[in-house]
Amino acid sequence: MGSLIIVMALLFTLILGMPIALGIGVSSLAYLLFKGGIPLQLAPQMLANGLDSYNVIAIPFFILAAQIMNAGGVTDKLMKFASAAVGHFKGGLAHVNILTSMLFAGMSGSAVADSAGLGKILIPAMKEKGYGADYSAAVTAASSTIGPIIPPSVPMVIYGILAEASISSLFLAGALPGVIMGLLMIIMSYYFAVKNDYPAEKKSTFKEMLTAFYKAIPALLTPVIILGGMWGGIFSPTEAAAVAVGYAIIQGLVAKELTFKGLWDSLKDASIYAASIMLIVASAKLFGWIISTEQIPIKFTNFILSITQSKYIILFIINLFLLAVGAFMEIIAIMLMTVPVFLPLMQQLGIDPVHFGVVMVLNLMIGLLSPPFGLSLYIAQDIADISYSKAVKATIPYILLILSILFIITYWPQFVMFLPNLLG
């Protein structure tokens, strides 16, 4: 009965449109009141304990680093380098869009930030050059999903905290799938460019390409410093996030593009975004304790294993479930509610939590493109000034491409675990 109370209360708050952090807190409080005999002082204690983690500090730092890099002109340098590298191919701006997203992923780790930041620049430029508005929105939204796969990644940090998995290993595990994902998108975009006769940009001279690369080197070194430092044991993921902030400030000041106002605005924006995530993380601690008390993970594991003991079928079922809920809910909320339930089952099946983490994050990225509530697609569609139905139709080929990659990483764990195993 307690399990039913908290599930129904949570669903009711979501239907009312209540913010997810408040919804989790209200449903948890409803459970405590229903059960009785549990001191209500437990709630604030659990909320505080939810943030009493060294790894949690990495979340606001990574968000702040991305904001400062945007204010410091890093995005513009990456875009110019991408244009020099792939702009001269047929459908050049689409390739620039995708490659910039891959490079920007090493700074932001956020699909929504990628879709909004790059979309405002590239979608109008693509439309002006004769690309379809729906195609421009589709490419922008689809390429934004690379952000949380290629390290660093805020969703990977949150998953690592919930699953008590190595964040360094999660970052490494996402690198290869993320790069392959971007390359396949470029190939698909080239096919559409030839089919629709989209233009190529002017080919850069060797000197122009070297100049663009030289100016982008400081930005390109960001993921190298973050991953290299963690892999080399120089600093932890949290310290890496702090280093990323310091490095972003130095880049902006040396380039003379980061102003005091830009730094202040970055601090404000990052604080607002990080605070909303931290509230969800805090409330999820209490929610997780209730789930554990009600033995929901054990009941769920026993129920699934009573249906089938094939890990391949179980992974297929979980993928379908995550794809379905990802189209309706915010990804961090889904992770906070499902990781404590799914993880014991994954352990029972002998599935590495790092492998499952990459599978889960990519699943939820597809939700950002899927109707009815695909947020990245909504943002791109709004910038492109087209109907949502047109944007969805144009995005379907990219969704199918990402689904094929999801299938590969689900059933070929060695592909995901290659770098973590290689680098220890």
N, C-alpha and C positions, 0 to 999 in steps of 0.2 A: 504493500500500500504506500509506503514511503517513497519507493521508486516511482510509482505512478503519480504521486503528488508533485514531485520536483519536475518530472517530464511535462506534465500538463501545465504547471505554472510557467515553465520556461516557454512552451509553445504559445501560451496565452499572451505573455509579454511581447513575444516576437510579432504576433498578429496585431497587437496594439501599436506596433512601430516603436516600441521603447528601445533606447540605446542598449546595445548588447551587454555592456558592462553592468548597467542598471538592471537589465532583465535577469542576468545570472544572479546578481545580488538579491533581488526580490524573490526569485524562485527558491534560492537557498534559505532565505529567511522564512519563507512559507513552510519549508520542510522542517526547520527547527521548531517553529511554533506548533506544527502538527504533531511532531514526535513527542514534544514535552520532555521534561527532565534533563534537557541539555541547556547549560547556561548560555544565555545570549551573548555573554562576553566573549564566547568563542569566535563569533563572527568578526569583530574588529581585530582579534588576535591573528586569525587566519589571513585576513586581508593584509596585515602588516607582514606576516611571514611570507606571503606570496611575492613580496618585493625584496625580501631579505635574502638576496642571492647575488653573488658576485657576477655571475654571467648575465643577469638581467640588465646590468649597467651598460652592456654592449649595445642594447637596442637604441637608446637615445643618442649614443655616440655615433653609431653608423648613420642614423637619420640626419644628425647635425653635419656630419662630414659631407654627405650628398648635397645638402642645402648650401653649404659654404662653397663647394666646387661649382655649383650652378651660378652662384653670385660672383665667383671669381673668373668666369669666362671659360671654364673647362669644357663645357658642352660645345661651345663654338669651335674650340680647337679640335675636339674629337670629330666634329662634323666636317671640318675642312680636310682633316686627314682622311676620313672615310671617302669623301668626295674625290680626293686625289687618287685614292687606291682603287675604287670600283665605279666611280661615276661615269667613266667613259664606255662602260658596257651598255648594251641595249637595256633600256629601262633603268638608267643610272640612278635616278633619285630614289627608286624603290630599294635598290641595293645599299645606297647610302643610309637610308632609313634603318634597314636591318643591321648593317654593320655598326652604325652609331649606337643602336640599342645594345649590341653585344659589348661594345667598349664602355658604354655608359653603365652597363650592369656591374662593372667592377667598382663603381662609385656609389650607386643608389641602392641596389638590392630591392627596388620597389617597382612593380609593374605599373601601378597607378601614376607614380611620379614620372616614369618614362613616357607613358602614353600622353600625359598632360604637357610635360616639358618639351619633348621633341615634337609632339603633334602640332603645337602652336606654330612651330617654325616650318616643319616639313610638309604638312598637309596643304597649307596655302601655296607653297612653292610647287608642289606636285600638280595641284589643280591648274596653276598658271601655265605649266609646261604641257598641259593637255592630257594629264592622267585623269581617269574617272574619279569623281569625288568618292564614290563608294569603294573603289579599289584603294585609294589613298588612305581612307579610314581603316580598311581591312588590314593593310600592311602595317600601319602604325600600331593598331591594337594587338595584332598577332605578334609582332616583334617585341612588344613591351613585356610579353610573358617570359622572355628570356631572362629578364632582370633578376628575379628571385631564384633562378636555377644556377647561373654563373655567380661565383662568390665575389664579394660578400653578400649575404642574403638575410634580411630581417626574419622572414618566415622560417629559415633554417635555424636561426638562433633560438627562436621561440620553440620550435620542435625539439631542438637539442636540450633546452631547459626542461620541457615536459617529459621527454623520454629518457632524460639523463644520459644522452648519447654525446659522443665527442663532436663538438662544434667544428673543430679543425677537420675532422674526417668528413663531416657533412659538406663542408665547403669544397673539399677535394672531390668528393663523390659527385657533386653537381657540375663540376667544371667541364668534363668531357661530354656528357649529355647536352649541356647548354651550348657548347661550341658546335656540335653536330647539328643540333636543332637550328642554329642560326645559318649554317652553311646550306642545309636543305631548304630553308626558306628563301635563300638567295637563288638557288637553282629553280625553285618554283616561280619566283618572281621573274626570272629570266624567261621562262616559258610563257608567262602571261605577257611579257614585254614584246616578245616576238609575235605572239598571237594577235595582240592589239596594236602593234606598231608604235609602242611608246618610245620616246626619243632617248638618245644617249647624250651625256654631257660632254663638253669639250675635254679632250684628253690633256691631262697635265704633263708638262715637260718633266724631265728627270729632276731638274733643279727645283721646280715647284713641288714635286712630290717629296724631295728631301727636306725642303723648308717646312712643309706641312707636318712631316714626321718629326722633325726636330722640335717644333713648337708643341707637339702633342706628347713628347717623351715624358715630361713630368706627370701628366695625367695617366699615361699608359703604365707608369711604374707603380701606381697606387695598388692594384691587386697583387703585383709582384711583391711589394713590401709587406702587404697584409699576410698573404699566404706564405711567403718565404720566411717571415718572422715567426709565424706560428709553427711551420714545419721544422724550422731550425731550432725551436725551443727558446727563441729569444724573448718572446712574449706570448701571453695567453690571448684567446679571442677578445676578451674585454680590453686588455691592454692594446691589442691591435686596433680596436675601434677608436681608442683614445689617440693612438699614433696617427690614424687616418685623419682625425680632426686637426691635429697639429700640422700634419703635412699639407692638408687642404688650405689652412691659413697661410702657411709659408708660400705655397704656390701662388695664391692670390696676391700676396704682398709683393713677391718678387716680380710677378707679371704686371704689377701696378693696376690691377683690375678689380681688386677687392677693396671697397670703400668701407668706412666705419658704418655707414647706413646699411650697406649690403650685409655686413657681418651682424648688425643688430637685427635686421629683418630675418636673416637665417636663423638666429637664436630664437626669435619669436615663433616662426613657423615650425621649427623643429620641436620646440617645447610643446606647442599645441598638439602636433601629431603624435609625439612620443607620449604625452600625458594620456591621450585617449587609449593608446595601446597598453600603457602601464596599468590603467584602471581595469582593463579587461584581464590582464595577467593576475592582478591582485584578487579580483573577484573569482577567478578560475581556481585559485588555491582552495577557497572554501567549497566551491562546487566539486572539485576533485576529491576533497575529503569526504563529502557526502556520498559521492559515487562509490568510493572505496568502502565506506561504512555499510552501504546497502549491498555490497558485493556484486555490483552490476557487471564489472569486468569478468568475474568468474562465471556469473550466470550467462553472460553473452558468449563467452568461450565455450561453455558446455553446450549451449543451444546450437551454435554453429557446428561444433564437432559432432553433435548428434545427427546433423543433416548430412555432412560429408567430412571426411578427414583428408581430402585431397587439397594440398596447399594451393594448387593451381586454380581449382574451382573457387576456393575461398578468396584468393586474391582477385579473381574476376568479379566476385560478388561485392567485395569491398570497393573495387574500382568503380563499379556501377553506382554504388551508394554515394561515394564521394563526388562523382560527376553530377549526380542528381542534386545533392544538397549544395554543391558548389555553385549551381545556377541560381540559387535562391538566397544564400547567406554569405556573410563576410568571412574571408578565408581564416583570419586569426581566430574568430569565434568557433569556426568548425574544428580547427586544430585543438583548441582548448577543451572542447567537449568530447572529441572522439579519440584523441591520442591515448588518454588513460584507459579507455574502453578497449581499443584495438591492440594496444601494446602487449598485454598478457597473451592474447591469441597469437600474435606474431612470434613471441618467445616460445610458445608451445609448439609452433610449427617449425621452429629453427630458422626463422627469417631474421637476418641482421637488422637491427633498428636503424642503422645508417642507410641501408638499402631501402627500407620501407619509408624513411623520411623523404628521400628524393622522389619516390613514387607518389607519396601523399602531396608534396608541394606541387609537382607537375600536374597532378589531378586537379588541384584547386586553381591552378593557373588557367586551365581550360574553362573553369567556371567564370573567369573574368571576361571570356569571349562569348559565353553561352547566354541565350535568352532564357528567362525574361529580365534578369538583373545583372548581366555582364558589365561590370563597372568600366573596365578599360574600353570596351566597345562603345559604351554610352558616351564616354569622354571624346573619343575619336569621331564618333558620329556627330556630336554637337559641334566640334570644331569644323568638320567638313560641311556642316549645314545640309544634311540629307536625312531622309527618314530612317528610323531604326531598322525597318524591315529590309531596306536596300543594303544597309551595312551588314546585317546578319547574312544575307545571301552571298555577299562578296567575301565574307570571312569563312564560309563553310569549307573551301579547299584547305585553308590553313588549319582549321580545327581538325580536319581529317588527317593532315600531316602530323600534328602534335599527338593525336590519338595513336597513330602508328608508332611514334617514338615512345609513348607511354607503354604500349604493348611490349616493345623491345626491352625497356628498362625493368618492366615488371617480371618478365620471364627469362631475362638474361642478366642475373645479378652481377656476374663477373664484369660486365660492361660498366656498371655503376661503381663497383668496388675496385676497379683496376688501379686508379691513382691512390686511394687510401691504403691498399695493400702494398703497392709498390713503394710508397714513401713511409710506410709504417705508421 
